[in-house]
């Protein structure tokens, strides 16, 4: 009788543990989607996937037109104000797309075949959260890696899961990146180091 009760309790505990492990596995597999096209790797990833956002500071050069050249900033409405041409939408555009939009605006009654360059002079900050020693806002620098971002935040805490990072990038949901990875950090990224379960 006692042996029967012990076996029943053991099977209930085993079933509970198996269920908990299955739930834990399901939860961990749904945290973050796999990386998509906005998470390209390699040297030119920044220019391929970086999209302008509010607060980015740019330098526009229109060759032969000093009065149309100079520093600008993406305003709170996601636009850039240009002399003569007025507002040009910028938020969400790549640098190439924005340059083409400026060219189209200027060639619409102002200039014939304008030659334009656009460069970013000051990028948006990045944000570190989760199991790092000093989370918060940090300045972005081109070439910043995920490992560098953790170092900026003082390193991992003892509870950190160092095998992955969660990244929320503008235009995407939360994406899970297995570490190590050569996915570059982009301006405006929200990076989170999750807590390990065991």
LUMRO-515168 format. One record per residue: residue in one letter; y, x, z of N, C-alpha, C in turn. Coordinates in steps of 0.1 Angstrom, whole numbers, padded with zeros to 4 digits, always signed. Layout:
<pts>
AYXZYXZYXZ ...
</pts>
This chain:
<pts>
X-0012+0008+0000+0000+0000+0000+0013+0009+0000 X+0013+0019+0009+0024+0028+0010+0025+0036-0003 X+0014+0040-0008+0014+0048-0020+0019+0039-0032 X+0015+0027-0032+0020+0018-0043+0035+0016-0043 X+0041+0015-0031+0055+0013-0029+0062+0026-0034 X+0057+0037-0030+0063+0050-0034+0063+0051-0049 X+0051+0048-0056+0051+0048-0070+0061+0039-0077 X+0062+0027-0071+0072+0017-0077+0086+0023-0076 X+0089+0028-0064+0103+0034-0062+0105+0046-0072 X+0095+0054-0074+0096+0065-0083+0099+0061-0097 X+0091+0050-0101+0093+0046-0115+0107+0039-0117 X+0112+0032-0107+0126+0026-0108+0136+0037-0109 X+0134+0048-0100+0144+0059-0100+0143+0066-0114 X+0131+0068-0119+0130+0075-0132+0136+0067-0143 X+0134+0054-0143+0140+0046-0153+0155+0046-0152 X+0160+0046-0139+0175+0046-0137+0181+0060-0142 X+0174+0071-0140+0178+0084-0144+0178+0085-0159 X+0167+0080-0165+0166+0080-0180+0177+0072-0186 X+0180+0060-0180+0191+0052-0186+0204+0059-0184 X+0206+0065-0173+0219+0072-0171+0221+0083-0181 X+0210+0091-0183+0211+0102-0193+0213+0097-0207 X+0207+0086-0210+0209+0080-0224+0223+0075-0225 X+0229+0069-0215+0243+0064-0215+0252+0076-0216 X+0250+0087-0208+0258+0099-0209+0258+0105-0222 X+0246+0106-0228+0245+0111-0242+0252+0103-0252 X+0251+0090-0251+0258+0081-0260+0273+0083-0259 X+0278+0084-0246+0293+0085-0244+0298+0098-0249 X+0290+0109-0247+0295+0122-0252+0295+0123-0267 X+0286+0115-0274+0286+0116-0288+0296+0107-0294 X+0303+0098-0287+0313+0090-0292+0327+0095-0289 X+0328+0105-0281+0341+0111-0277+0346+0119-0289 X+0355+0113-0296+0361+0121-0308+0352+0120-0320 X+0359+0118-0331+0352+0118-0344+0350+0132-0349 X+0342+0134-0359+0340+0148-0365+0353+0151-0373 X+0356+0164-0374+0368+0168-0381+0368+0163-0396 X+0380+0159-0400+0382+0154-0414+0391+0163-0422 X+0396+0158-0433+0404+0167-0442+0417+0173-0435 X+0422+0166-0425+0434+0172-0418+0430+0183-0408 X+0418+0187-0408+0413+0198-0399+0408+0210-0408 X+0414+0213-0419+0410+0224-0427+0411+0237-0420 X+0403+0246-0424+0403+0260-0418+0408+0270-0428 X+0410+0282-0424+0414+0293-0433+0429+0296-0432 X+0433+0306-0439+0446+0312-0439+0457+0301-0443 X+0455+0294-0453+0465+0285-0458+0464+0271-0453 X+0456+0269-0442+0455+0255-0436+0468+0249-0432 X+0477+0258-0426+0489+0252-0421+0497+0246-0432 X+0499+0253-0444+0507+0247-0455+0499+0235-0461 X+0486+0235-0461+0479+0224-0467+0479+0211-0459 X+0479+0212-0446+0477+0200-0437+0489+0197-0428 X+0498+0206-0427+0509+0203-0418+0519+0193-0424 X+0522+0183-0416+0531+0172-0420+0543+0172-0411 X+0554+0170-0417+0567+0170-0410+0568+0159-0400 X+0575+0161-0389+0577+0151-0379+0590+0152-0372 X+0593+0142-0364+0606+0142-0357+0609+0154-0349 X+0620+0161-0351+0624+0173-0344+0621+0185-0351 X+0614+0185-0362+0613+0197-0370+0626+0201-0376 X+0629+0214-0376+0641+0220-0381+0637+0227-0394 X+0645+0224-0405+0642+0230-0418+0654+0237-0424 X+0651+0246-0433+0662+0252-0441+0660+0248-0456 X+0669+0241-0461+0668+0237-0475+0678+0246-0484 X+0672+0252-0494+0680+0260-0503+0680+0254-0517 X+0691+0250-0522+0692+0245-0536+0699+0256-0544 X+0692+0262-0553+0697+0274-0560+0710+0270-0568 X+0720+0278-0566+0733+0276-0573+0742+0265-0567 X+0737+0260-0556+0745+0249-0549+0746+0251-0534 X+0756+0260-0531+0758+0263-0516+0761+0251-0508 X+0768+0242-0513+0772+0230-0505+0761+0221-0502 X+0750+0222-0510+0738+0213-0507+0727+0221-0499 X+0730+0234-0496+0720+0242-0489+0723+0243-0475 X+0713+0245-0466+0716+0248-0452+0705+0242-0443 X+0708+0243-0430+0698+0238-0420+0699+0223-0419 X+0688+0217-0417+0687+0203-0414+0676+0200-0404 X+0676+0188-0398+0666+0184-0388+0661+0170-0391 X+0648+0168-0389+0642+0155-0391+0646+0147-0379 X+0654+0136-0382+0660+0128-0371+0650+0118-0365 X+0655+0110-0355+0646+0101-0348+0640+0090-0357 X+0646+0088-0369+0640+0078-0378+0631+0085-0388 X+0628+0098-0387+0619+0105-0396+0626+0108-0409 X+0639+0109-0409+0646+0112-0422+0654+0125-0420 X+0659+0130-0432+0668+0142-0433+0680+0137-0441 X+0692+0140-0435+0704+0136-0442+0709+0148-0451 X+0711+0145-0464+0715+0155-0473+0729+0152-0478 X+0738+0162-0480+0751+0159-0485+0749+0153-0499 X+0758+0144-0503+0758+0137-0516+0746+0127-0517 X+0734+0132-0515+0722+0124-0518+0718+0114-0507 X+0723+0116-0495+0720+0107-0484+0707+0110-0477 X+0701+0100-0471+0688+0102-0463+0676+0103-0472 X+0667+0113-0469+0655+0115-0475+0644+0113-0465 X+0634+0104-0467+0623+0103-0457+0615+0116-0457 X+0612+0120-0444+0605+0133-0442+0592+0132-0434 X+0592+0123-0424+0581+0122-0415+0568+0118-0422 X+0558+0126-0419+0545+0124-0425+0542+0131-0438 X+0553+0137-0444+0551+0144-0456+0548+0159-0454 X+0540+0164-0464+0538+0179-0463+0551+0185-0468 X+0553+0198-0466+0565+0205-0471+0566+0204-0486 X+0555+0205-0493+0556+0203-0508+0561+0189-0512 X+0555+0179-0505+0559+0165-0508+0574+0163-0505 X+0578+0169-0494+0592+0167-0490+0602+0174-0500 X+0598+0186-0504+0606+0193-0514+0607+0185-0527 X+0596+0179-0531+0596+0171-0544+0605+0158-0542 X+0605+0152-0530+0613+0141-0527+0628+0145-0527 X+0631+0156-0522+0645+0161-0523+0649+0164-0537 X+0641+0170-0545+0643+0172-0559+0646+0159-0567 X+0637+0149-0564+0639+0137-0571+0652+0130-0567 X+0656+0131-0554+0668+0124-0550+0680+0131-0556 X+0680+0145-0557+0691+0152-0562+0692+0151-0577 X+0681+0149-0584+0682+0148-0599+0685+0134-0603 X+0686+0125-0594+0690+0111-0597+0705+0109-0597 X+0711+0116-0607+0726+0114-0608+0734+0125-0603 X+0728+0135-0596+0736+0146-0591+0734+0159-0598 X+0722+0164-0599+0719+0177-0606+0708+0175-0616 X+0709+0184-0626+0699+0184-0637+0689+0196-0633 X+0676+0192-0632+0666+0202-0629+0669+0211-0617 X+0671+0205-0605+0674+0213-0593+0662+0222-0589 X+0665+0234-0585+0655+0243-0580+0657+0244-0565 X+0646+0240-0558+0647+0239-0543+0636+0246-0536 X+0640+0252-0524+0630+0257-0515+0632+0251-0502 X+0621+0248-0494+0622+0243-0481+0613+0251-0472 X+0619+0255-0461+0611+0263-0451+0613+0257-0437 X+0603+0257-0429+0604+0252-0415+0609+0264-0407 X+0620+0262-0400+0626+0272-0391+0622+0270-0376 X+0619+0258-0372+0615+0256-0359+0605+0244-0358 X+0593+0247-0354+0583+0237-0353+0583+0229-0340 X+0576+0217-0341+0574+0209-0329+0565+0216-0319 X+0566+0213-0306+0558+0219-0296+0543+0214-0297 X+0534+0221-0290+0521+0216-0288+0519+0212-0273 X+0509+0204-0270+0506+0200-0257+0492+0202-0253 X+0490+0208-0241+0477+0211-0235+0474+0202-0223 X+0462+0196-0223+0458+0187-0212+0444+0190-0208 X+0440+0184-0197+0427+0185-0192+0424+0197-0183 X+0412+0203-0185+0407+0213-0176+0413+0227-0180 X+0426+0228-0179+0433+0241-0180+0441+0242-0168 X+0445+0255-0164+0452+0257-0152+0466+0252-0152 X+0473+0253-0163+0487+0249-0163+0490+0241-0176 X+0486+0228-0176+0488+0220-0188+0503+0217-0190 X+0506+0213-0202+0520+0209-0204+0524+0212-0219 X+0537+0213-0221+0543+0215-0234+0545+0230-0237 X+0541+0235-0249+0542+0249-0252+0548+0250-0266 X+0556+0261-0268+0561+0263-0282+0550+0267-0292 X+0551+0262-0304+0542+0265-0314+0546+0278-0322 X+0536+0286-0325+0539+0297-0334+0528+0297-0345 X+0532+0300-0357+0522+0301-0368+0511+0311-0365 X+0499+0307-0368+0487+0315-0365+0481+0312-0352 X+0486+0303-0344+0481+0300-0331+0467+0294-0332 X+0457+0300-0324+0444+0295-0324+0441+0286-0312 X+0430+0279-0312+0426+0271-0301+0424+0280-0288 X+0419+0291-0290+0417+0301-0279+0431+0305-0273 X+0440+0308-0282+0454+0312-0278+0460+0300-0270 X+0458+0288-0275+0464+0277-0268+0459+0276-0253 X+0446+0278-0251+0440+0278-0238+0447+0289-0229 X+0449+0301-0236+0455+0312-0228+0469+0308-0224 X+0477+0302-0233+0490+0297-0230+0491+0289-0217 X+0480+0281-0216+0479+0271-0204+0473+0278-0192 X+0471+0291-0192+0466+0298-0180+0451+0299-0180 X+0444+0295-0190+0429+0296-0191+0423+0283-0186 X+0409+0284-0186+0401+0272-0182+0401+0271-0167 X+0398+0259-0162+0395+0257-0148+0380+0259-0147 X+0374+0259-0135+0360+0261-0133+0352+0249-0138 X+0359+0237-0139+0352+0225-0143+0352+0223-0158 X+0358+0232-0166+0360+0230-0180+0347+0231-0188 X+0346+0222-0198+0336+0223-0208+0341+0232-0219 X+0337+0245-0220+0342+0255-0229+0335+0254-0243 X+0327+0244-0245+0320+0244-0258+0327+0235-0268 X+0337+0227-0264+0344+0219-0273+0358+0216-0269 X+0367+0212-0278+0380+0207-0275+0383+0194-0282 X+0391+0186-0276+0395+0173-0282+0409+0175-0288 X+0411+0171-0300+0425+0173-0306+0429+0160-0311 X+0441+0156-0308+0448+0144-0314+0459+0149-0322 X+0458+0147-0335+0467+0152-0345+0474+0139-0351 X+0487+0140-0354+0494+0129-0360+0487+0124-0372 X+0485+0111-0373+0478+0105-0384+0463+0104-0382 X+0458+0109-0371+0443+0109-0369+0441+0104-0354 X+0429+0100-0352+0425+0097-0338+0421+0110-0331 X+0414+0108-0320+0410+0120-0313+0397+0126-0320 X+0398+0139-0323+0387+0146-0330+0381+0156-0321 X+0368+0157-0321+0361+0167-0313+0358+0179-0321 X+0362+0191-0317+0360+0203-0324+0351+0212-0315 X+0339+0215-0320+0330+0225-0313+0336+0239-0313 X+0335+0246-0302+0340+0259-0301+0329+0269-0301 X+0331+0281-0306+0344+0286-0312+0346+0280-0326 X+0359+0279-0330+0363+0273-0343+0375+0280-0348 X+0376+0280-0362+0388+0286-0368+0397+0275-0373 X+0396+0263-0368+0405+0252-0370+0419+0256-0364 X+0429+0257-0372+0442+0262-0366+0449+0251-0358 X+0457+0255-0348+0465+0246-0341+0477+0243-0349 X+0481+0230-0350+0493+0226-0358+0504+0221-0349 X+0517+0222-0353+0527+0217-0345+0525+0202-0341 X+0528+0198-0329+0527+0184-0325+0513+0181-0320 X+0503+0190-0321+0490+0187-0316+0489+0185-0301 X+0481+0175-0298+0477+0173-0284+0463+0178-0282 X+0461+0188-0274+0448+0194-0272+0443+0191-0258 X+0431+0188-0257+0425+0185-0244+0412+0192-0242 X+0411+0199-0231+0398+0205-0227+0391+0195-0217 X+0379+0190-0221+0372+0180-0213+0365+0187-0201 X+0362+0178-0192+0354+0183-0180+0339+0183-0183 X+0332+0193-0178+0318+0194-0181+0311+0184-0171 X+0300+0179-0175+0293+0169-0166+0284+0176-0155 X+0279+0188-0158+0270+0194-0148+0275+0209-0146 
</pts>
